[in-house]
Amino acid sequence: MDKVIISIFTDPMMGLSYECEPIFRKLETHFPKNIEYRHIMCGLVKNVYDFTNPADLPKGKDIAIKNYNARLAKIYESEESISGMPINMTNFRLFDTEHTSSIPLNLAYKAAQIADKTKADLFLYNLRYATIVECRPTTHREEIMKVARATNLDMKKFEEIYDTKAKAAFEEDLTLAYNIGIRSLPAYLFEYREEKFFAPYMMDYDAFVSVIDKITIGRLQPQKVAQTTDNLRIFLQKHPLISPIEIREAFDLIDIDAVKRFIAPLIDE
């Protein structure tokens, strides 16, 4: 099967990547079996004190982090306008004096990837949802384990890998990002046969299609999506947690009311 590999340089805590999910759902249905995603972990916040206001630190580390969490929450809220994917910042407390990095989330994705590649991307989605919508402190180990359990990962295997092999796998991702020259997130690397295209910026659906057209010399084009209940059922089996916005984009529906009509037969089953 002719495939374009899209490496997505990101971090599980990234609101910008979360807001891109409708684009990925649309690519998935319009280029069936022609796109392979590879999520590359880049450790967005390696040390929260690099992001806190220096003027806050004399007041105490807890105050500095609390104020940073508040600023970060406003950034998340502003990103909701990108695609409309729901963001909730009620009681947001991702970082504290005992949890000062997003690296645990990156290690968690690498552990999921090693433990069960077929569930890794669902785990990443669930982890982002827990962080950005449910406002759970996913920098905490126990919250990560709850997400892994909810994703039906083998917990013994996942936890063992999280404590051992995940670090080396994460460091490989960091090396790849460094060698490519990643300076901002998200960024994308497209690969098709011997061709490569690097996009170090946010992209909308049309931009993705344009790059795919260019790199494949027109060989891969978006296909019309059949708006059938069977197709929806298969889609939801792969994406059990999903927003109406993603369904709208995936099936070329005009608005959320059309989404409600489309999913009604499954709700009535």
C-alpha positions in Angstrom: 0.0 0.0 0.0 1.3 3.4 -1.0 1.7 5.5 2.2 2.8 8.9 3.3 4.4 8.8 6.8 3.7 11.9 8.8 5.9 12.3 11.9 4.2 14.7 14.4 6.7 16.4 16.7 4.7 17.2 19.9 4.1 16.7 23.6 1.1 15.1 25.2 0.3 18.3 27.0 0.1 20.4 23.8 -3.2 22.2 23.2 -2.2 23.0 19.7 -1.9 19.3 18.8 -5.2 18.6 20.5 -6.9 21.2 18.4 -5.5 19.5 15.3 -7.3 16.3 16.0 -10.2 17.1 13.6 -7.7 17.5 10.8 -6.2 14.1 11.5 -9.6 12.5 11.6 -10.4 14.0 8.2 -7.1 12.9 6.7 -7.8 9.4 8.1 -11.1 9.1 6.3 -10.1 10.9 3.1 -6.8 9.0 2.7 -7.9 5.6 4.0 -4.8 3.3 4.5 -2.6 5.9 2.8 -1.3 7.8 5.9 0.8 6.5 8.8 1.2 8.8 11.8 4.3 8.7 14.0 4.2 10.8 17.1 7.6 12.0 18.2 7.9 13.2 21.8 9.8 16.4 22.3 9.4 17.3 26.0 7.8 20.7 25.8 8.3 21.6 29.5 11.5 20.0 30.6 11.7 22.3 33.7 8.7 24.5 34.6 11.0 27.0 36.3 12.2 27.9 32.8 8.7 29.2 32.1 7.8 30.8 35.5 8.1 34.6 36.0 11.5 35.3 37.7 9.8 38.0 39.7 7.5 35.3 41.3 10.3 33.1 42.5 11.2 35.2 45.6 7.6 34.8 46.7 8.1 31.0 46.7 8.2 28.2 44.2 4.6 27.3 44.9 3.5 30.8 44.0 5.6 30.9 40.9 4.1 27.6 39.6 0.6 28.6 40.6 0.9 31.8 38.5 2.4 29.9 35.6 -0.5 27.4 35.7 -2.9 30.3 35.5 -1.0 31.8 32.5 -0.9 28.4 30.8 -4.6 27.9 31.4 -5.3 31.2 29.5 -3.1 29.9 26.6 -5.1 26.7 26.4 -8.4 28.6 26.5 -7.2 30.9 23.6 -6.3 27.8 21.5 -9.9 26.5 21.6 -10.8 28.9 18.8 -8.5 27.1 16.4 -10.9 24.2 15.7 -13.4 24.4 18.5 -12.3 21.3 20.3 -13.5 21.6 23.9 -11.0 22.9 26.4 -11.8 23.2 30.1 -9.5 24.8 32.6 -11.5 24.6 35.8 -9.1 24.0 38.7 -6.1 23.5 36.3 -3.0 22.3 38.2 -0.8 20.5 35.8 2.4 21.5 37.6 3.4 21.8 41.3 6.6 21.8 43.3 6.8 18.0 43.2 5.9 17.8 39.5 7.9 20.3 37.5 8.1 18.7 34.0 5.9 17.3 31.2 8.5 14.6 30.7 6.4 12.0 32.6 3.7 12.4 29.9 6.2 11.8 27.2 7.6 8.7 28.9 4.0 7.5 29.3 3.4 7.7 25.5 6.7 5.9 24.8 5.7 3.2 27.3 2.3 2.8 25.6 4.0 2.6 22.2 6.3 -0.2 23.3 3.7 -2.0 25.4 1.0 -2.1 22.6 1.5 -0.1 19.4 -2.1 -0.6 18.4 -3.3 1.3 21.5 -0.6 3.9 21.7 -2.4 6.7 19.8 -5.6 6.1 21.6 -3.6 6.4 24.9 -2.1 9.7 23.7 -5.6 11.0 22.9 -6.9 9.9 26.2 -3.9 11.5 28.0 -4.5 14.8 26.3 -8.2 14.7 27.0 -7.5 14.0 30.7 -5.0 17.0 30.7 -6.9 19.6 28.7 -10.6 18.7 29.2 -10.8 16.9 32.5 -8.0 19.1 34.1 -6.4 16.1 35.8 -2.8 16.6 37.0 -1.4 14.1 34.5 2.2 14.9 35.5 1.4 12.7 38.5 2.2 9.0 38.1 -1.2 7.8 39.5 -3.1 9.9 36.9 -1.0 8.4 34.1 -1.8 4.9 35.3 -5.5 5.7 35.4 -5.3 6.8 31.8 -3.4 3.6 30.9 -6.0 1.5 32.7 -8.8 3.3 30.9 -7.1 2.6 27.6 -7.1 -1.1 28.5 -3.3 -1.4 28.4 -1.6 -4.4 30.1 -0.9 -2.5 33.3 2.0 -4.7 34.5 3.7 -4.5 31.2 3.0 -0.7 30.8 4.3 0.2 34.3 7.4 -1.9 33.9 8.3 -0.3 30.6 7.5 3.2 32.0 10.1 2.6 34.7 12.7 1.1 32.4 12.7 1.2 28.5 10.6 4.4 28.1 13.5 6.8 28.9 15.8 5.4 26.2 12.9 5.5 23.7 12.2 9.1 24.6 15.8 10.1 24.3 15.8 8.6 20.7 12.8 10.9 19.9 14.7 13.9 21.4 17.8 13.1 19.3 15.6 12.8 16.1 14.0 16.2 16.9 17.4 17.8 17.5 18.9 16.4 14.3 16.0 17.6 12.2 16.3 21.0 13.8 13.0 21.3 15.7 12.6 24.8 17.1 8.9 25.0 17.8 6.0 22.6 18.3 4.0 21.1 16.6 6.1 20.4 13.5 5.6 17.8 10.8 7.9 15.6 8.7 6.3 14.1 5.6 8.0 11.1 4.0 7.0 9.3 0.8 9.3 6.8 -0.8 12.6 8.8 -1.1 10.9 12.2 -0.8 10.8 14.3 2.4 9.1 17.6 3.3 9.5 19.3 6.7 6.9 21.7 7.9 7.9 23.5 11.2 4.5 25.2 11.7 0.8 24.7 12.3 -1.1 23.5 9.2 -4.8 23.2 8.3 -6.3 20.4 6.3 -5.8 22.0 2.9 -2.1 22.5 3.7 -1.8 18.8 4.5 -3.5 17.9 1.3 -1.3 20.2 -0.7 1.9 18.7 0.8 0.7 15.2 0.2 -0.1 16.1 -3.4 3.3 17.7 -3.9 5.4 14.9 -2.2 3.5 12.1 -4.0 3.4 14.0 -7.4 -0.3 13.7 -7.4 -0.5 9.9 -6.8 -2.5 10.3 -3.6 -5.6 12.3 -3.6 -8.4 12.7 -1.0 -11.3 10.3 -1.6 -15.0 10.9 -1.1 -16.2 9.5 2.2 -19.4 7.4 2.3 -21.7 8.7 5.1 -23.0 5.4 6.2 -23.8 4.0 9.6 -21.5 1.1 9.0 -18.6 3.4 8.3 -19.4 5.5 11.4 -19.5 2.4 13.5 -16.1 1.3 12.3 -14.8 4.8 12.9 -16.1 4.9 16.5 -14.6 1.5 17.3 -11.2 3.0 16.5 -12.0 6.3 18.3 -14.3 5.5 21.3 -13.6 9.0 22.8 -14.3 11.6 20.2 -15.9 15.1 19.8 -18.7 16.0 17.4 -16.3 18.3 15.7 -14.0 15.4 14.7 -17.0 13.4 13.4 -18.1 16.5 11.4 -14.7 16.8 9.7 -14.2 13.1 9.2 -17.5 12.7 7.3 -17.8 16.1 5.6 -20.9 17.0 7.6 -22.1 20.6 7.4 -22.6 21.3 11.1 -23.1 19.8 14.5 -26.9 19.3 13.9 -25.9 17.2 10.9 -23.6 15.2 13.2 -26.4 14.6 15.6 -28.6 13.3 12.8 -25.8 11.1 11.5 -25.0 9.4 14.8 -28.7 9.1 15.9 -29.1 5.5 14.5 -26.2 4.3 16.6 -27.6 6.0 19.7 -30.9 4.3 19.2 -29.4 0.8 18.9 
